[in-house]
Amino acid sequence: MPSGPIIMSADRSVRSGAREVIIKKPHIFKIGTLSAIRDLFPSRDCFYAGFGNRDTDAIAYLDVGISLEKIYIINSAG
């Protein structure tokens, strides 16, 4: 894993779980969070790659400008 910050959800477990299980749109939160971080550095491309375990992670990473070649989805079998 490259050195640098690791970003996690600041929401409580129940809210995060509801977004994942009931609403089934976890990428909406991720897009908002990553967009806010990207907007802190308007003159730079601040994301190098995106790692996740679901197709919705790829949707979020594409939305914030990470190229498809730098998106890595790891299957649950590892």
PDB file of N, CA, C and O in Angstrom:
ATOM      1  N   MET A   1       0.846  -1.180   0.000  1.00  0.00           N
ATOM      2  CA  MET A   1       0.000   0.000   0.000  1.00  0.00           C
ATOM      3  C   MET A   1       0.892   1.245   0.000  1.00  0.00           C
ATOM      4  O   MET A   1       1.848   1.309   0.772  1.00  0.00           O
ATOM      5  N   PRO A   2       0.604   2.216  -0.834  1.00  0.00           N
ATOM      6  CA  PRO A   2       1.431   3.427  -0.863  1.00  0.00           C
ATOM      7  C   PRO A   2       1.281   4.222   0.424  1.00  0.00           C
ATOM      8  O   PRO A   2       0.228   4.197   1.061  1.00  0.00           O
ATOM      9  N   SER A   3       2.345   4.931   0.803  1.00  0.00           N
ATOM     10  CA  SER A   3       2.246   5.774   1.992  1.00  0.00           C
ATOM     11  C   SER A   3       1.341   6.954   1.688  1.00  0.00           C
ATOM     12  O   SER A   3       1.345   7.481   0.576  1.00  0.00           O
ATOM     13  N   GLY A   4       0.576   7.361   2.667  1.00  0.00           N
ATOM     14  CA  GLY A   4      -0.356   8.467   2.513  1.00  0.00           C
ATOM     15  C   GLY A   4      -1.559   8.257   3.404  1.00  0.00           C
ATOM     16  O   GLY A   4      -1.650   7.235   4.085  1.00  0.00           O
ATOM     17  N   PRO A   5      -2.475   9.192   3.413  1.00  0.00           N
ATOM     18  CA  PRO A   5      -3.619   9.093   4.313  1.00  0.00           C
ATOM     19  C   PRO A   5      -4.584   7.984   3.912  1.00  0.00           C
ATOM     20  O   PRO A   5      -4.722   7.654   2.734  1.00  0.00           O
ATOM     21  N   ILE A   6      -5.235   7.428   4.894  1.00  0.00           N
ATOM     22  CA  ILE A   6      -6.311   6.475   4.682  1.00  0.00           C
ATOM     23  C   ILE A   6      -7.591   7.163   5.127  1.00  0.00           C
ATOM     24  O   ILE A   6      -7.668   7.655   6.252  1.00  0.00           O
ATOM     25  N   ILE A   7      -8.590   7.204   4.265  1.00  0.00           N
ATOM     26  CA  ILE A   7      -9.831   7.922   4.539  1.00  0.00           C
ATOM     27  C   ILE A   7     -10.924   6.924   4.869  1.00  0.00           C
ATOM     28  O   ILE A   7     -11.173   5.981   4.119  1.00  0.00           O
ATOM     29  N   MET A   8     -11.571   7.147   6.003  1.00  0.00           N
ATOM     30  CA  MET A   8     -12.637   6.254   6.441  1.00  0.00           C
ATOM     31  C   MET A   8     -13.903   7.069   6.689  1.00  0.00           C
ATOM     32  O   MET A   8     -13.847   8.290   6.833  1.00  0.00           O
ATOM     33  N   SER A   9     -15.026   6.393   6.734  1.00  0.00           N
ATOM     34  CA  SER A   9     -16.301   7.053   6.981  1.00  0.00           C
ATOM     35  C   SER A   9     -16.355   7.595   8.405  1.00  0.00           C
ATOM     36  O   SER A   9     -15.996   6.901   9.355  1.00  0.00           O
ATOM     37  N   ALA A  10     -16.799   8.818   8.542  1.00  0.00           N
ATOM     38  CA  ALA A  10     -16.962   9.421   9.866  1.00  0.00           C
ATOM     39  C   ALA A  10     -18.336   9.122  10.450  1.00  0.00           C
ATOM     40  O   ALA A  10     -18.610   9.464  11.601  1.00  0.00           O
ATOM     41  N   ASP A  11     -19.197   8.489   9.669  1.00  0.00           N
ATOM     42  CA  ASP A  11     -20.545   8.152  10.150  1.00  0.00           C
ATOM     43  C   ASP A  11     -20.501   7.047  11.182  1.00  0.00           C
ATOM     44  O   ASP A  11     -19.547   6.273  11.258  1.00  0.00           O
ATOM     45  N   ARG A  12     -21.544   6.993  11.964  1.00  0.00           N
ATOM     46  CA  ARG A  12     -21.676   5.903  12.929  1.00  0.00           C
ATOM     47  C   ARG A  12     -22.025   4.613  12.195  1.00  0.00           C
ATOM     48  O   ARG A  12     -22.464   4.640  11.045  1.00  0.00           O
ATOM     49  N   SER A  13     -21.827   3.499  12.863  1.00  0.00           N
ATOM     50  CA  SER A  13     -22.033   2.182  12.248  1.00  0.00           C
ATOM     51  C   SER A  13     -23.445   1.981  11.731  1.00  0.00           C
ATOM     52  O   SER A  13     -23.627   1.416  10.653  1.00  0.00           O
ATOM     53  N   VAL A  14     -24.456   2.434  12.479  1.00  0.00           N
ATOM     54  CA  VAL A  14     -25.843   2.226  12.059  1.00  0.00           C
ATOM     55  C   VAL A  14     -26.138   2.994  10.772  1.00  0.00           C
ATOM     56  O   VAL A  14     -26.762   2.459   9.856  1.00  0.00           O
ATOM     57  N   ARG A  15     -25.696   4.226  10.706  1.00  0.00           N
ATOM     58  CA  ARG A  15     -25.937   5.032   9.502  1.00  0.00           C
ATOM     59  C   ARG A  15     -25.187   4.464   8.296  1.00  0.00           C
ATOM     60  O   ARG A  15     -25.732   4.382   7.195  1.00  0.00           O
ATOM     61  N   SER A  16     -23.942   4.076   8.518  1.00  0.00           N
ATOM     62  CA  SER A  16     -23.161   3.476   7.434  1.00  0.00           C
ATOM     63  C   SER A  16     -23.796   2.178   6.967  1.00  0.00           C
ATOM     64  O   SER A  16     -23.888   1.920   5.766  1.00  0.00           O
ATOM     65  N   GLY A  17     -24.236   1.360   7.921  1.00  0.00           N
ATOM     66  CA  GLY A  17     -24.873   0.091   7.585  1.00  0.00           C
ATOM     67  C   GLY A  17     -26.159   0.288   6.803  1.00  0.00           C
ATOM     68  O   GLY A  17     -26.426  -0.445   5.851  1.00  0.00           O
ATOM     69  N   ALA A  18     -26.958   1.271   7.196  1.00  0.00           N
ATOM     70  CA  ALA A  18     -28.209   1.560   6.484  1.00  0.00           C
ATOM     71  C   ALA A  18     -27.926   1.972   5.051  1.00  0.00           C
ATOM     72  O   ALA A  18     -28.626   1.558   4.127  1.00  0.00           O
ATOM     73  N   ARG A  19     -26.892   2.792   4.870  1.00  0.00           N
ATOM     74  CA  ARG A  19     -26.539   3.244   3.518  1.00  0.00           C
ATOM     75  C   ARG A  19     -26.118   2.056   2.654  1.00  0.00           C
ATOM     76  O   ARG A  19     -26.450   1.996   1.469  1.00  0.00           O
ATOM     77  N   GLU A  20     -25.395   1.121   3.243  1.00  0.00           N
ATOM     78  CA  GLU A  20     -24.910  -0.049   2.506  1.00  0.00           C
ATOM     79  C   GLU A  20     -26.011  -1.074   2.243  1.00  0.00           C
ATOM     80  O   GLU A  20     -26.130  -1.588   1.131  1.00  0.00           O
ATOM     81  N   VAL A  21     -26.817  -1.372   3.263  1.00  0.00           N
ATOM     82  CA  VAL A  21     -27.753  -2.491   3.197  1.00  0.00           C
ATOM     83  C   VAL A  21     -29.155  -2.090   2.763  1.00  0.00           C
ATOM     84  O   VAL A  21     -29.756  -2.765   1.927  1.00  0.00           O
ATOM     85  N   ILE A  22     -29.685  -1.007   3.314  1.00  0.00           N
ATOM     86  CA  ILE A  22     -31.075  -0.623   3.043  1.00  0.00           C
ATOM     87  C   ILE A  22     -31.177   0.234   1.778  1.00  0.00           C
ATOM     88  O   ILE A  22     -31.935  -0.085   0.863  1.00  0.00           O
ATOM     89  N   ILE A  23     -30.420   1.304   1.739  1.00  0.00           N
ATOM     90  CA  ILE A  23     -30.488   2.232   0.596  1.00  0.00           C
ATOM     91  C   ILE A  23     -29.740   1.675  -0.618  1.00  0.00           C
ATOM     92  O   ILE A  23     -30.109   1.955  -1.758  1.00  0.00           O
ATOM     93  N   LYS A  24     -28.691   0.887  -0.372  1.00  0.00           N
ATOM     94  CA  LYS A  24     -27.872   0.257  -1.408  1.00  0.00           C
ATOM     95  C   LYS A  24     -27.214   1.261  -2.357  1.00  0.00           C
ATOM     96  O   LYS A  24     -27.121   1.031  -3.563  1.00  0.00           O
ATOM     97  N   LYS A  25     -26.759   2.381  -1.783  1.00  0.00           N
ATOM     98  CA  LYS A  25     -26.054   3.391  -2.575  1.00  0.00           C
ATOM     99  C   LYS A  25     -24.835   3.904  -1.811  1.00  0.00           C
ATOM    100  O   LYS A  25     -24.736   5.102  -1.546  1.00  0.00           O
ATOM    101  N   PRO A  26     -23.910   3.020  -1.456  1.00  0.00           N
ATOM    102  CA  PRO A  26     -22.745   3.478  -0.699  1.00  0.00           C
ATOM    103  C   PRO A  26     -21.855   4.434  -1.485  1.00  0.00           C
ATOM    104  O   PRO A  26     -21.123   5.230  -0.896  1.00  0.00           O
ATOM    105  N   HIS A  27     -21.915   4.359  -2.805  1.00  0.00           N
ATOM    106  CA  HIS A  27     -21.059   5.212  -3.627  1.00  0.00           C
ATOM    107  C   HIS A  27     -21.424   6.687  -3.532  1.00  0.00           C
ATOM    108  O   HIS A  27     -20.572   7.542  -3.776  1.00  0.00           O
ATOM    109  N   ILE A  28     -22.672   7.009  -3.184  1.00  0.00           N
ATOM    110  CA  ILE A  28     -23.093   8.410  -3.068  1.00  0.00           C
ATOM    111  C   ILE A  28     -22.268   9.114  -1.996  1.00  0.00           C
ATOM    112  O   ILE A  28     -21.769  10.217  -2.221  1.00  0.00           O
ATOM    113  N   PHE A  29     -22.123   8.485  -0.836  1.00  0.00           N
ATOM    114  CA  PHE A  29     -21.317   9.061   0.242  1.00  0.00           C
ATOM    115  C   PHE A  29     -19.853   9.169  -0.187  1.00  0.00           C
ATOM    116  O   PHE A  29     -19.207  10.189   0.054  1.00  0.00           O
ATOM    117  N   LYS A  30     -19.340   8.132  -0.814  1.00  0.00           N
ATOM    118  CA  LYS A  30     -17.929   8.113  -1.218  1.00  0.00           C
ATOM    119  C   LYS A  30     -17.646   9.201  -2.253  1.00  0.00           C
ATOM    120  O   LYS A  30     -16.605   9.855  -2.195  1.00  0.00           O
ATOM    121  N   ILE A  31     -18.555   9.395  -3.187  1.00  0.00           N
ATOM    122  CA  ILE A  31     -18.376  10.455  -4.187  1.00  0.00           C
ATOM    123  C   ILE A  31     -18.318  11.816  -3.506  1.00  0.00           C
ATOM    124  O   ILE A  31     -17.456  12.636  -3.825  1.00  0.00           O
ATOM    125  N   GLY A  32     -19.228  12.058  -2.573  1.00  0.00           N
ATOM    126  CA  GLY A  32     -19.242  13.336  -1.857  1.00  0.00           C
ATOM    127  C   GLY A  32     -17.963  13.578  -1.070  1.00  0.00           C
ATOM    128  O   GLY A  32     -17.402  14.673  -1.098  1.00  0.00           O
ATOM    129  N   THR A  33     -17.510  12.552  -0.372  1.00  0.00           N
ATOM    130  CA  THR A  33     -16.291  12.668   0.432  1.00  0.00           C
ATOM    131  C   THR A  33     -15.069  12.891  -0.444  1.00  0.00           C
ATOM    132  O   THR A  33     -14.267  13.786  -0.175  1.00  0.00           O
ATOM    133  N   LEU A  34     -14.919  12.089  -1.487  1.00  0.00           N
ATOM    134  CA  LEU A  34     -13.766  12.235  -2.369  1.00  0.00           C
ATOM    135  C   LEU A  34     -13.792  13.556  -3.135  1.00  0.00           C
ATOM    136  O   LEU A  34     -12.742  14.145  -3.388  1.00  0.00           O
ATOM    137  N   SER A  35     -14.971  14.018  -3.502  1.00  0.00           N
ATOM    138  CA  SER A  35     -15.088  15.308  -4.194  1.00  0.00           C
ATOM    139  C   SER A  35     -14.648  16.443  -3.288  1.00  0.00           C
ATOM    140  O   SER A  35     -13.972  17.371  -3.732  1.00  0.00           O
ATOM    141  N   ALA A  36     -15.032  16.371  -2.011  1.00  0.00           N
ATOM    142  CA  ALA A  36     -14.627  17.410  -1.054  1.00  0.00           C
ATOM    143  C   ALA A  36     -13.110  17.432  -0.893  1.00  0.00           C
ATOM    144  O   ALA A  36     -12.512  18.506  -0.817  1.00  0.00           O
ATOM    145  N   ILE A  37     -12.490  16.275  -0.841  1.00  0.00           N
ATOM    146  CA  ILE A  37     -11.024  16.205  -0.740  1.00  0.00           C
ATOM    147  C   ILE A  37     -10.382  16.741  -2.008  1.00  0.00           C
ATOM    148  O   ILE A  37      -9.430  17.519  -1.945  1.00  0.00           O
ATOM    149  N   ARG A  38     -10.897  16.330  -3.157  1.00  0.00           N
ATOM    150  CA  ARG A  38     -10.354  16.804  -4.445  1.00  0.00           C
ATOM    151  C   ARG A  38     -10.439  18.327  -4.535  1.00  0.00           C
ATOM    152  O   ARG A  38      -9.524  18.972  -5.046  1.00  0.00           O
ATOM    153  N   ASP A  39     -11.531  18.897  -4.041  1.00  0.00           N
ATOM    154  CA  ASP A  39     -11.729  20.346  -4.131  1.00  0.00           C
ATOM    155  C   ASP A  39     -10.771  21.133  -3.241  1.00  0.00           C
ATOM    156  O   ASP A  39     -10.599  22.337  -3.430  1.00  0.00           O
ATOM    157  N   LEU A  40     -10.148  20.464  -2.274  1.00  0.00           N
ATOM    158  CA  LEU A  40      -9.142  21.133  -1.443  1.00  0.00           C
ATOM    159  C   LEU A  40      -7.864  21.407  -2.219  1.00  0.00           C
ATOM    160  O   LEU A  40      -7.079  22.274  -1.838  1.00  0.00           O
ATOM    161  N   PHE A  41      -7.652  20.674  -3.305  1.00  0.00           N
ATOM    162  CA  PHE A  41      -6.432  20.776  -4.100  1.00  0.00           C
ATOM    163  C   PHE A  41      -6.784  21.020  -5.568  1.00  0.00           C
ATOM    164  O   PHE A  41      -6.530  20.157  -6.409  1.00  0.00           O
ATOM    165  N   PRO A  42      -7.370  22.191  -5.895  1.00  0.00           N
ATOM    166  CA  PRO A  42      -7.864  22.413  -7.262  1.00  0.00           C
ATOM    167  C   PRO A  42      -6.781  22.430  -8.341  1.00  0.00           C
ATOM    168  O   PRO A  42      -7.080  22.175  -9.508  1.00  0.00           O
ATOM    169  N   SER A  43      -5.548  22.720  -7.981  1.00  0.00           N
ATOM    170  CA  SER A  43      -4.511  22.798  -9.009  1.00  0.00           C
ATOM    171  C   SER A  43      -3.737  21.485  -9.158  1.00  0.00           C
ATOM    172  O   SER A  43      -2.781  21.420  -9.931  1.00  0.00           O
ATOM    173  N   ARG A  44      -4.141  20.434  -8.424  1.00  0.00           N
ATOM    174  CA  ARG A  44      -3.409  19.174  -8.473  1.00  0.00           C
ATOM    175  C   ARG A  44      -4.357  18.003  -8.685  1.00  0.00           C
ATOM    176  O   ARG A  44      -5.543  18.065  -8.363  1.00  0.00           O
ATOM    177  N   ASP A  45      -3.798  16.945  -9.231  1.00  0.00           N
ATOM    178  CA  ASP A  45      -4.528  15.693  -9.334  1.00  0.00           C
ATOM    179  C   ASP A  45      -4.184  14.913  -8.068  1.00  0.00           C
ATOM    180  O   ASP A  45      -3.145  14.255  -8.017  1.00  0.00           O
ATOM    181  N   CYS A  46      -5.040  14.975  -7.042  1.00  0.00           N
ATOM    182  CA  CYS A  46      -4.657  14.458  -5.723  1.00  0.00           C
ATOM    183  C   CYS A  46      -4.904  12.965  -5.533  1.00  0.00           C
ATOM    184  O   CYS A  46      -4.501  12.418  -4.507  1.00  0.00           O
ATOM    185  N   PHE A  47      -5.541  12.290  -6.470  1.00  0.00           N
ATOM    186  CA  PHE A  47      -5.766  10.853  -6.337  1.00  0.00           C
ATOM    187  C   PHE A  47      -4.909  10.110  -7.348  1.00  0.00           C
ATOM    188  O   PHE A  47      -4.908  10.428  -8.537  1.00  0.00           O
ATOM    189  N   TYR A  48      -4.191   9.131  -6.862  1.00  0.00           N
ATOM    190  CA  TYR A  48      -3.361   8.329  -7.765  1.00  0.00           C
ATOM    191  C   TYR A  48      -4.104   7.078  -8.221  1.00  0.00           C
ATOM    192  O   TYR A  48      -4.080   6.734  -9.403  1.00  0.00           O
ATOM    193  N   ALA A  49      -4.762   6.400  -7.290  1.00  0.00           N
ATOM    194  CA  ALA A  49      -5.460   5.158  -7.606  1.00  0.00           C
ATOM    195  C   ALA A  49      -6.600   4.968  -6.614  1.00  0.00           C
ATOM    196  O   ALA A  49      -6.671   5.649  -5.591  1.00  0.00           O
ATOM    197  N   GLY A  50      -7.482   4.040  -6.930  1.00  0.00           N
ATOM    198  CA  GLY A  50      -8.587   3.720  -6.037  1.00  0.00           C
ATOM    199  C   GLY A  50      -8.658   2.216  -5.818  1.00  0.00           C
ATOM    200  O   GLY A  50      -8.537   1.434  -6.761  1.00  0.00           O
ATOM    201  N   PHE A  51      -8.856   1.820  -4.571  1.00  0.00           N
ATOM    202  CA  PHE A  51      -8.950   0.414  -4.216  1.00  0.00           C
ATOM    203  C   PHE A  51     -10.299   0.161  -3.559  1.00  0.00           C
ATOM    204  O   PHE A  51     -10.754   0.970  -2.750  1.00  0.00           O
ATOM    205  N   GLY A  52     -10.935  -0.938  -3.891  1.00  0.00           N
ATOM    206  CA  GLY A  52     -12.221  -1.266  -3.277  1.00  0.00           C
ATOM    207  C   GLY A  52     -12.553  -2.722  -3.470  1.00  0.00           C
ATOM    208  O   GLY A  52     -11.774  -3.502  -4.018  1.00  0.00           O
ATOM    209  N   ASN A  53     -13.752  -3.068  -2.995  1.00  0.00           N
ATOM    210  CA  ASN A  53     -14.176  -4.458  -3.129  1.00  0.00           C
ATOM    211  C   ASN A  53     -15.555  -4.597  -3.752  1.00  0.00           C
ATOM    212  O   ASN A  53     -16.129  -5.686  -3.757  1.00  0.00           O
ATOM    213  N   ARG A  54     -16.093  -3.493  -4.281  1.00  0.00           N
ATOM    214  CA  ARG A  54     -17.416  -3.532  -4.908  1.00  0.00           C
ATOM    215  C   ARG A  54     -17.425  -2.692  -6.172  1.00  0.00           C
ATOM    216  O   ARG A  54     -16.601  -1.796  -6.355  1.00  0.00           O
ATOM    217  N   ASP A  55     -18.378  -3.003  -7.038  1.00  0.00           N
ATOM    218  CA  ASP A  55     -18.531  -2.218  -8.263  1.00  0.00           C
ATOM    219  C   ASP A  55     -18.865  -0.763  -7.966  1.00  0.00           C
ATOM    220  O   ASP A  55     -18.491   0.133  -8.723  1.00  0.00           O
ATOM    221  N   THR A  56     -19.573  -0.528  -6.856  1.00  0.00           N
ATOM    222  CA  THR A  56     -19.923   0.854  -6.502  1.00  0.00           C
ATOM    223  C   THR A  56     -18.679   1.666  -6.148  1.00  0.00           C
ATOM    224  O   THR A  56     -18.684   2.887  -6.305  1.00  0.00           O
ATOM    225  N   ASP A  57     -17.619   1.020  -5.678  1.00  0.00           N
ATOM    226  CA  ASP A  57     -16.363   1.734  -5.439  1.00  0.00           C
ATOM    227  C   ASP A  57     -15.806   2.259  -6.758  1.00  0.00           C
ATOM    228  O   ASP A  57     -15.343   3.398  -6.832  1.00  0.00           O
ATOM    229  N   ALA A  58     -15.850   1.436  -7.787  1.00  0.00           N
ATOM    230  CA  ALA A  58     -15.373   1.863  -9.101  1.00  0.00           C
ATOM    231  C   ALA A  58     -16.195   3.034  -9.634  1.00  0.00           C
ATOM    232  O   ALA A  58     -15.644   3.954 -10.238  1.00  0.00           O
ATOM    233  N   ILE A  59     -17.507   3.006  -9.416  1.00  0.00           N
ATOM    234  CA  ILE A  59     -18.370   4.114  -9.851  1.00  0.00           C
ATOM    235  C   ILE A  59     -17.924   5.411  -9.193  1.00  0.00           C
ATOM    236  O   ILE A  59     -17.808   6.445  -9.852  1.00  0.00           O
ATOM    237  N   ALA A  60     -17.675   5.350  -7.890  1.00  0.00           N
ATOM    238  CA  ALA A  60     -17.252   6.552  -7.157  1.00  0.00           C
ATOM    239  C   ALA A  60     -15.898   7.051  -7.646  1.00  0.00           C
ATOM    240  O   ALA A  60     -15.713   8.252  -7.844  1.00  0.00           O
ATOM    241  N   TYR A  61     -14.955   6.141  -7.841  1.00  0.00           N
ATOM    242  CA  TYR A  61     -13.620   6.551  -8.278  1.00  0.00           C
ATOM    243  C   TYR A  61     -13.647   7.159  -9.680  1.00  0.00           C
ATOM    244  O   TYR A  61     -12.958   8.145  -9.941  1.00  0.00           O
ATOM    245  N   LEU A  62     -14.424   6.588 -10.563  1.00  0.00           N
ATOM    246  CA  LEU A  62     -14.552   7.166 -11.905  1.00  0.00           C
ATOM    247  C   LEU A  62     -15.158   8.564 -11.843  1.00  0.00           C
ATOM    248  O   LEU A  62     -14.744   9.459 -12.580  1.00  0.00           O
ATOM    249  N   ASP A  63     -16.137   8.746 -10.964  1.00  0.00           N
ATOM    250  CA  ASP A  63     -16.820  10.034 -10.845  1.00  0.00           C
ATOM    251  C   ASP A  63     -15.882  11.159 -10.399  1.00  0.00           C
ATOM    252  O   ASP A  63     -16.069  12.312 -10.790  1.00  0.00           O
ATOM    253  N   VAL A  64     -14.879  10.831  -9.586  1.00  0.00           N
ATOM    254  CA  VAL A  64     -13.955  11.870  -9.124  1.00  0.00           C
ATOM    255  C   VAL A  64     -12.709  11.989  -9.990  1.00  0.00           C
ATOM    256  O   VAL A  64     -11.792  12.742  -9.660  1.00  0.00           O
ATOM    257  N   GLY A  65     -12.669  11.244 -11.104  1.00  0.00           N
ATOM    258  CA  GLY A  65     -11.614  11.444 -12.078  1.00  0.00           C
ATOM    259  C   GLY A  65     -10.463  10.463 -12.045  1.00  0.00           C
ATOM    260  O   GLY A  65      -9.454  10.691 -12.711  1.00  0.00           O
ATOM    261  N   ILE A  66     -10.575   9.390 -11.300  1.00  0.00           N
ATOM    262  CA  ILE A  66      -9.531   8.372 -11.321  1.00  0.00           C
ATOM    263  C   ILE A  66      -9.739   7.532 -12.581  1.00  0.00           C
ATOM    264  O   ILE A  66     -10.848   7.072 -12.855  1.00  0.00           O
ATOM    265  N   SER A  67      -8.671   7.339 -13.339  1.00  0.00           N
ATOM    266  CA  SER A  67      -8.817   6.600 -14.591  1.00  0.00           C
ATOM    267  C   SER A  67      -9.073   5.118 -14.321  1.00  0.00           C
ATOM    268  O   SER A  67      -8.626   4.572 -13.312  1.00  0.00           O
ATOM    269  N   LEU A  68      -9.783   4.492 -15.218  1.00  0.00           N
ATOM    270  CA  LEU A  68     -10.159   3.089 -15.075  1.00  0.00           C
ATOM    271  C   LEU A  68      -8.942   2.186 -14.879  1.00  0.00           C
ATOM    272  O   LEU A  68      -9.016   1.185 -14.166  1.00  0.00           O
ATOM    273  N   GLU A  69      -7.836   2.539 -15.506  1.00  0.00           N
ATOM    274  CA  GLU A  69      -6.618   1.736 -15.395  1.00  0.00           C
ATOM    275  C   GLU A  69      -6.027   1.755 -13.987  1.00  0.00           C
ATOM    276  O   GLU A  69      -5.214   0.897 -13.645  1.00  0.00           O
ATOM    277  N   LYS A  70      -6.428   2.723 -13.174  1.00  0.00           N
ATOM    278  CA  LYS A  70      -5.895   2.848 -11.818  1.00  0.00           C
ATOM    279  C   LYS A  70      -6.934   2.530 -10.744  1.00  0.00           C
ATOM    280  O   LYS A  70      -6.774   2.918  -9.587  1.00  0.00           O
ATOM    281  N   ILE A  71      -7.991   1.828 -11.126  1.00  0.00           N
ATOM    282  CA  ILE A  71      -9.007   1.388 -10.171  1.00  0.00           C
ATOM    283  C   ILE A  71      -8.853  -0.112  -9.994  1.00  0.00           C
ATOM    284  O   ILE A  71      -8.882  -0.876 -10.960  1.00  0.00           O
ATOM    285  N   TYR A  72      -8.689  -0.517  -8.750  1.00  0.00           N
ATOM    286  CA  TYR A  72      -8.451  -1.924  -8.436  1.00  0.00           C
ATOM    287  C   TYR A  72      -9.580  -2.438  -7.532  1.00  0.00           C
ATOM    288  O   TYR A  72      -9.741  -1.988  -6.398  1.00  0.00           O
ATOM    289  N   ILE A  73     -10.339  -3.373  -8.055  1.00  0.00           N
ATOM    290  CA  ILE A  73     -11.417  -4.004  -7.300  1.00  0.00           C
ATOM    291  C   ILE A  73     -10.943  -5.408  -6.915  1.00  0.00           C
ATOM    292  O   ILE A  73     -10.668  -6.244  -7.775  1.00  0.00           O
ATOM    293  N   ILE A  74     -10.855  -5.642  -5.627  1.00  0.00           N
ATOM    294  CA  ILE A  74     -10.386  -6.922  -5.111  1.00  0.00           C
ATOM    295  C   ILE A  74     -11.582  -7.793  -4.828  1.00  0.00           C
ATOM    296  O   ILE A  74     -12.508  -7.359  -4.143  1.00  0.00           O
ATOM    297  N   ASN A  75     -11.591  -9.007  -5.333  1.00  0.00           N
ATOM    298  CA  ASN A  75     -12.749  -9.869  -5.101  1.00  0.00           C
ATOM    299  C   ASN A  75     -12.736 -10.391  -3.662  1.00  0.00           C
ATOM    300  O   ASN A  75     -11.694 -10.401  -3.007  1.00  0.00           O
ATOM    301  N   SER A  76     -13.888 -10.820  -3.184  1.00  0.00           N
ATOM    302  CA  SER A  76     -14.035 -11.207  -1.780  1.00  0.00           C
ATOM    303  C   SER A  76     -13.232 -12.467  -1.433  1.00  0.00           C
ATOM    304  O   SER A  76     -12.979 -12.729  -0.257  1.00  0.00           O
ATOM    305  N   ALA A  77     -12.842 -13.226  -2.415  1.00  0.00           N
ATOM    306  CA  ALA A  77     -12.027 -14.412  -2.146  1.00  0.00           C
ATOM    307  C   ALA A  77     -10.567 -14.043  -1.902  1.00  0.00           C
ATOM    308  O   ALA A  77      -9.771 -14.882  -1.481  1.00  0.00           O
ATOM    309  N   GLY A  78     -10.220 -12.790  -2.167  1.00  0.00           N
ATOM    310  CA  GLY A  78      -8.893 -12.307  -1.880  1.00  0.00           C
ATOM    311  C   GLY A  78      -7.909 -12.527  -2.966  1.00  0.00           C
ATOM    312  O   GLY A  78      -6.744 -12.155  -2.828  1.00  0.00           O
TER     313      GLY A  78
END
